[in-house]
Amino acid sequence: MKAHEFDKKFDEGGDISQYIDISGAKRPEQKQKRVNVDFPLWMIQLLDKEARRLGVPRQSIIKLWIAERLEKAS
């Protein structure tokens, strides 16, 4: 497929996934590092309540809220 054909298909919202080799793709600044954080029980209970309400794991809530706060701070 020529580049202009690829661009046109993409611009029109077509499925281009079959034309992309993502086997070596990397996400810059997305490397994971495990950290341990101790929370008081009341925080865990409220985090779990919110996670159940949204249907996501507790860790997702924590990551999202920290990310939002960091974006505001920068």
N, C-alpha and C positions, 0 to 999 in steps of 0.2 A: 504494500500500500504506500502510495506517495504521501509526503508530508501534508500537502494541501488537501488531499482526500481525508486524511486522518483529522486534520484541523476542522474541516467542514463537518465531518461526522460528529466530532466532539461538540462543536458550536451548536449543532442542531439537537443536541441531547441524546445522541445515539450511544449504544453500548460499544465502548472501545476496549473493554477489558481483554478481549481475545488478542488484541494487538500489542499488549504491554507485558513485558517480562518483569515481574516484581520479585523474582527469586533473590535478587541481591539488593533490594531496596532497604534503606535505612531511614530511621526517623531521627534527625538531628535533635539534640537536647532532650531526647525521650528515654535515655537509658535509665533503668530502674535501680534504685538502691533502697534496701529495706532499712527502716528505722522503727524503733520501739518507742511508743508514747504511752504513758500511764494517764488514764482519765479517771476522774471520780465516778462512782457508780451512777449518780444522778445524770451525768452527761451521757454515759453509755445507754442508759434507759431512754433518754430523749433522742439520741442518735438512732437507736433501734426503732423507735416509734416512727420517726420521720422516714427511715429507710423502708419500713413496711408500707407506709402510706404511699411512697413513690414506687415501690416494687423493685428496689435496687439493694445491693449489699451495703452494709454500714461503711465499708471502706470507700465506696463511691461517693457517699455523702461527704465524708471527711476530705477526700481529695478535691471534690468540687468546691467546697466552702473555703478551703485553704487557697486554692487557685484563684478564686474570686477575690479574696482578701489581698493576695499578693499582686494581682493585676491593678487593684485600686491604689495600692501603696507605691507602685512604680510610675 
